[in-house]
Amino acid sequence: MMAPMIRTSKAGSKAAARGWAALSRGRPDQALICFDQAAAASPRDFQVHQGRATALQALGDAAGAVDAFERALSVAPGNAETLTALGRLARDLKAPEQAAGFFREAAMAEPGSPAAICGLAHALRDLERQEDAIELLQSAIQLDETCAPLWTTLGAVMADLEDHANAKTFLKEALRLDPKDGAAAGNLAEVLFADGRPGEAREFYHTALKLRPDDAALRFNHALFALATGDIEAGWRDYDARLEPTYPGFVRRDLKLKRWNGRVMPDGRLLVAAEQGVGDELHFLHCLPDARAACGELWWECDPRLAELLSRSFPDVRFVPWQGSEKPGVHRGYDWLAEAPRFDAFIEAGSLQTIFRRRLEDFPSAPPLLSAETPTHAGDGLRVGISWTSTRRSRLRDRGYVPLEHWGPIFAVPGVTWVNLQYGDVAGEIGEAEGRFGIRIERTPGLDMKDDFDGVARLTAGLDVVIGPTNTSRQLAASLGVPSLVLSRLPYEFALGQPVNPFFPNMTDFVRLPERDWSHAVGGVAARLAELARRQAAA
């Protein structure tokens, strides 16, 4: 349905034009001012409210964006463009059911709309209904076999299912129909990497980046790929794409400090801002000594659960628990700065790597380690900590986890005492594994495995090895100097394509893909564990 033709005042038209221009420059803050002016002059102009909603969404003000989109719908009821935009916003807000509803309305308002159909397919992916998404897309393709976005989306769904053969076929068809489809090229690069073809993946990443140079998500994905394949320069170049407002996981901070460029500040006070998950926070500590040496005083933001452990481990650094924010569109608040001394600059923790770890020659001989009391245990044999899953389960996340029922070759290694490091309600899984494999897995009564990082660090420090997926347990172990054997779906980006991880040499990855099952990776872990057990027995 087309928006009604509504007469717009000259002032409103000019202000709206300035707003759209500001959006194209990546300045939604300026755009919002212009669209507010346009709305005052032309309150019944659909495009003005659409632009205002787009600016608010870009600024992270979800509630304001919803209100503005609803105002646009009141001016042009049933407008497919606005309904599609509402669907995208609902997806951004992790509300896939609502997103699917908006996309369905858009598809009814404009039958055959590729944007509405592809949006609905993506919402179905979010709902873990890949089979329904495939049926929807195949039906749409039967009506229009020349629509490249439909093929691109179908390829992405197949990639979810790790059906790499069909994913490649469909994405290549999208590129045949539209050689300028950057989304298809980017998705194809990811599929080729997962399929064990990094050389071909690199070519399609280059194609995608030429077509979509401003796509922050694409550039960040390329950064992870480049790092994982050893192209450190290209990897760090695109790693900061995560800091752009258009990046899906962008963290908005209520912070008005100059960003640090890495120059030494002998008398300066530097704030390092926390980002990403707890495991990432632990990894980023690798650059802490470098940052400390480059300034007079170092403050480091961290997950509240880590504050005690980190303060004890690095007493010459001031650790501050990060805080949320109640301001619309702002994720991290800094009210505590009002009572803190003046800071000269700040930098996100992950970006320290782009300053201090630009070459393999920049890595220290040993990583900085956490300090935890090491318990003593009687008896011989290896003490091996295990984790295998996450409380955040989903169809896509589960691709990276190995259920205990498949750990047979690992549990068959003799002379091992198994220790649980998995948080969550896993008593049933542990009991089933004990019965199936004739083993015993030690539990630690009273220890909060999820939130008591000080206690978990003490438990982990007393282990000889930790085995698990790419989660916090394996990073905590490595940060304590405990060897970790990691069951990884893809090559780990921070191994930098090297046979020995430059950040944490005691962390070893056993990669599944391009295999469809975990047998090879599990066998590799079992062989390494058996070797460690033999060494200890011979010592």
N, C-alpha and C positions, 0 to 999 in steps of 0.2 A: 504494500500500500504506500503510495507516494504521500509525502507531507503536503498539507494544503498550502496553496500560494497565499501568503499573508504579507500585506504591505509592511515594509520595514522602514523605519525612519532613517534618514541619511546618517545621523549621528550613530544610531544603533548599528547600521551596516558597517560603518568605518571601524567602530569599536570591535565588532565581531571579527572583521578581517584581521585586525591587529591581534586578536586572541588566537585565531587559527595559525597566524604566522609565529606567534610565541610558542605554541605547542610544537610546531615543526622544528623550532630551534631547541626543543627540550627544556623550555622554561614554563612549566605549568603554573608557577606562582604568578608570573607576569600575565599569563593567559587568563587566569581567574579574575584578575583586576579588570581586564578588558571585557570579559564576558559579563561581569557584574554591571559594568557601565552599559553594555549593550542591552542587558535584560531590563535595566531601568528605563531605557529609551524605547525598547521594543519588547514588551512583556509577553506578547503572543507569537513571538518568532520561534519556530521549532528548532532551527539550527543554532540559535543562541543558547537555548537550554541544553541542547545536545553537546555543544562545545563546553558549556559550564560544567556539565556532568563529567565530561572527559577530563577536564582539568582537575576537578576534585578527586577523581579516581587516581590520576597520576600523582597527586599529592598524598595519597593514602587515606583520604577522608571518605571512608566507605559509606558512612551514614549520609553525609552530605551529597555524595554521588548518587545514591539511591533516590534521595529527595529530588535531585535535579532531573534524573531520568524520568521519574514519575511525573514531574511537571511537563517534560517534553511529551510524554504520552497523553497528558491531559489536553495538550494543544493538538496532537495528531494521534488520536486513539488507534491502537492496532498497528502502529508503525513498525515494520519488520526490522528496520535498522536499530531502533531504540530497544526493541525486545531482544535482539541479538546482543546488543551492548550490555543489557541487564544480565543476560545469560553469562557473558564473559566475566562480569563483575561478580556474580554469584560463584563462579568457579574460583576466582581469585580469593573469595572469602571462604573457600572450602565448604561450600553449600551445594553439592552436586545435584541433589534432588530438585532444589529450586532452580538451579541452572537448566536442568533438563526441561523443566516446565516452561521457562522463558523461551528456550530454543524451539520447543514444540509449537508454542504460540506464534513464533516468528515464521516457522515453516508453514503454518496454516495461513498466515497473513500474506506470505509470498511463496506459493508452492514452487518447489524445485530450487529454492535459494541455496546455493552451495555453502554460504556462510552459516545459515541456520542448520543445515544437515550436518556439516562438519562439526559445528559447535555441539549439537546434540550427541554426535558420536564421541566427542571428547568427554562430555559429561557422563556418558555411559562408561567410558574407560575409568573415570574417577570413581564410579559406582562399582567397579570390578565386573562390569557386564560386557566384556569384550566380545562375546559371541553375539549379543544383541547389536553391538556396534557394527560388527561385520555384516550382519543381515541387513541392517539399515543402509550401509554404504553400497553393498552389492545391488540392492534394489534401485538405489539412486543411479548407480553406474549403468544399469540396464536401460535407464531412460536417457542418459547422456554419457556416452562412453568417452567423450572428448573433454570432460571437465577434470583438469589436472588436480585441483584441490581434493577431489573425492579420492583419487588414487593415492595422493600423498597421505591422507588421513587413514586410508585402509592399510597402507604400508606401516604407519606408526602403530596401528592396532596389532598387526602381525608381529611387529618387533616386541610389543608387550608380551606376547605368547612365546617369544624366542623362536618363532618360525622364520628364520632368517632367509631361507630360500624364497618364500613368497613375499616377504618384506622387500627384498632386493628387486624382485620382479615388478612389484607394484610401484615402488619408488622410481625405478628406471622408466616405467611407462609414464609416470607423471612428468619426468624431465623430458621425455620424448615429445609429449604434448606441449610442454611449456619449459623450454630450456632456461628460463629465468626464474623458475620456482626455487627460490633459496631455501624454503622450508624442506622441500623434497631432498635437495642436495645435502642439507645438514642432517636430516634423519638418515639418509643413506650412509653418510660418513659414520654415524654412530653404529649402524647395523654392521657395516664392514669391519669396524674395530672389534665389535663383539664377536664377529665371525672369524677373527684371527687374521684379518687382512689390513694391517696398519698402513701399508704403502698406498693401497687404493683409498683407504679412509682419508689419508692426508690430502690426496688430490681433490676429493669431494668437499672436504672442509675448506680448502682454498677457494673452490668454486662458490660455495655457500657464502663465505666471508666477502667475496667480491660483490655478490648479489645483495647481501644484507649486512653491510659494514656497521650499521648502527644497532644491530640486534644483540643486546647485552647477554641474553641467555645463550645464544649461539656462540658468542665469543668466549663466555666462561666455559662452556662445554669443550670448546676447542682448547682452552687453556689446560683443562684436565687431561685431554687426550695428548697434547703436546708434552706435558710433563711426564705422563705415563710412558711415552715412547722416547724420552730422553732429549727432546728439543726444549731445553731449559729456557733459552732466550725467548722463544715464541710463547712458551707457557706462562712465564712471568709477565710478559707484555699484555696478555689478555686476562690475566688473573684478576686484575682490578676491575674488570667489567661487572663484578658482583656488587660494586659500590655505586653503580649508576641507578638512578631512580626507576628506570624501566626494567631493571632486572627483577624477575618474579620474587626472589627471596630478599630483596633490598631491605635493609634495616635502617629505619629513619630514627635519627638521634636528635634530641633536644640539646644540641651541643654547638656552641658558637666559639670554637677555638680554631686557630690556624692549624692546618694539616702539616705535619712534619715531613720534610723532604730528605731526611737522613743526615743532614749536616750536624757535625758535632756541636753540642751546646754545653761547654764545661760548667757553666753556672746555671743552666736552664733546667726547668722542671717539665718532664714529659709524661703525658698520660697515654697509656696503651689501652685501647677500647676492645672489650671482649666481643667475639662474634662466633657464629655457627654453634655447634654442639659442644658438649663437655669434652669428648675425645679430641675434637679440633683444638679446643682451648689448651689441652695438655700438649698437643703436638706443637702449637705455636710457641710454647715456652722454650723451644730449641734456640730461639733468637734472643732470649732474655739477657744473657751475659753481654751480647753485643749492644743491645739497647742501653743496658746499665752503664756500659763503658762510654757511651756517646753523650751522656747528659749528667748534670750534677745531681739530680734527684729523679727517681723513676717511680711512678704510680702505675699500677696494673689492675685493670678491671677484670673481674672473674665471676664465674658462677658462685652464688653464695655457699654452695656445698663444698667448694674447693678452698675457701678462704683460709681455714685453719691449716690445712695441709701445705698450701703454697707458702703461707707466712713462715712456717717452721722451716721449710726447705730453702727459702731464699730470704733470709732475714734483712738484707739490705734493700729490699723492695717493699713498697707499701701496697698491699693488695686491698682493693675496694670491691665489695659485692655489687654486681650490676643491679640496676633498678628498672622496673617497667615504668610506663607513663600512662596517665589517664587522658592525655591530650589526643584529640582525634588525629589519626594518621601517624602518630609517633609511637615507636616501639620501646625506645630506651629513654629514661628520664635522668636528669643530672641535677636534681634539686640540692644534692649534697655539696655541689660546687660552691654554693653560697657561703658555706662555713669552712671551705678548704682554702689553702694558699693559692696564689695566682699561678696558672699554668702558662707555659710559653708555647706549647704545641701539643697536638695529639696525633695518633695514628692507629688504624685498625690493626689488631694483632696479626692477622694473616698477611698484611702487606709488609711486615718486617722481613719476610722471606725474600721479597722482591728487591730489598736493599742489601741484605747481608748474606744471601745464599744464591747469588747470581751465577756462580760457576761451581763445579765440583771442587775446585781448589779452595773455595771459601769455607768448606765445612771443617769444623774442629775435629781433632782426633777422637774425641769422645763427647757424647751429648751431655748437657746438664741434667742431673738426675734429682728426682724427688727424694726426700728424706722421710723414712718411716721406720718405726721400731720393728726389728726382725724377730719374730717368735722362734723359739727353739723346739724341735720335734725329735722324739726318740725314734729309733728304727732306721732300717736301711731302705734303699730304693728311692725312686723319684717321687716327689710330690708335685702333681700336675693339676693345675686349676683349669676348669672347663666352663665355657659358656657357649650357647648355641642358637639363641634366638633374641627376640626383642618384645617388649610389651606393645610396641607400635607395629602390629601385624597388618599386612595387606597382601594382596595377590602379587603385586610387584615387588614389595620388600622381601617377601618369602623366597624369591628367587635367589637371594643372597645368603640364605640360612640352610644349614644341614640338620635335619631332625636327628635326634639321638639314635633312632632306629637304624640309621645308616652309618653309625660310628663303629660297627663291628671290628674292622681291621685295627682301629685305634685302641679300642678296649681290649683287644687280644694281646697287646704288648705286655709281657710279664714284668713283675717287679715295680709296679706303679701304685701309688696311693692317689686316688682321685678325689678332688676337692671342688665343691660347687662354688662357682662365682656368678651364676645366673640369678638375676633378680626376677621378681614376679612370682606368681603362684605356679610353681613347676614341680611340686611334690609328686604329682601323679606321673609326670614324665620321668622323673628320677627313679621312682619305684618301678616303673615299667622297664627302664633300661637295666636296673639292677637285676630284675628277674630274667630278662632276656639274655644278658651277657654274663651272668654269674659274677658280678662285681659289686663293690660297695662304694658309694659316693658320699664323702663326708659333707655334712651340713654344719653351719655355725649358728646355733640357736641364739636368738636375740639380736643378731646383726642385721641391720637394715641395708641390704645389698644395693639398694637403689640410691639412697640419700646419705648414708654414712660413709663418705669417701675416706675419712681418716681411718675408720675401722677396716674398710675393704683394702686400703693401702697396706695396713699392717698384715692382713691375711695374705695378700698377694706377695708381699716382700718375703714371706717365709716359704714361697714355692720355688721349685726348680724350673718349671716351664708352665706357660699358659697356652691353651689351645682355644680358639674361638673364631667367630666371623669378624668382619670389619666393624667392630664396635668399641665402646669405651674400655672394656676389660682388657683388650689386647694393647691399647695405647697406654693405659695405666701401668700394665706390666712392663712395657718397654721403657716407660719413663722412670720406672723404679730399678731398671737394670736387669729385669727378669726376661729371659728369652721368651718370645711369643711366636707361635706357629699359627698362621692366619689362613683360614679357609675363605678365599676371596673369589667373588664372581668375575671380576675384571681386574686387570693389572692395576695396582695401587699407584695413584698419581705421584705420591710423595716418595715412591721408590725411584723416581726419575729415570726409569728404564734401565737401572743398573742391577747387576746380579746380587749386590749387597746394598741394602737400603742405606743411603748416605746420611739420613737423619738419625735413624736408630738401627745400627747394624745387627742388633739382636732381634729384630723383627723380620720374619721370613714369610713370604706369601706363597700360597699354593693355589693357583688360579684354575677355576673350572672351565670357563669359556675358552675355545668354542665348543667344548663338549656339552652335551645336553644333560648329563648326570654328573654326580660328584665323585664317582668311584675313583677316578685317576687322582684327583686332589686329595681325597681321604687316604688313598694308598700312599701318597707322598708324605703326608703328615705321619702316618703310622711308621713308615720306614725311617724318617728322621727321629721320631721318638724312640724307636728301637735302638738306633745308633747311640742316642744320648744315654739310654739305660745301660747299654753295654759298656760305654765309657765309664759311667759311674761305678758299675760293678767291678771294673778292672782297676779303678783308682785305689 
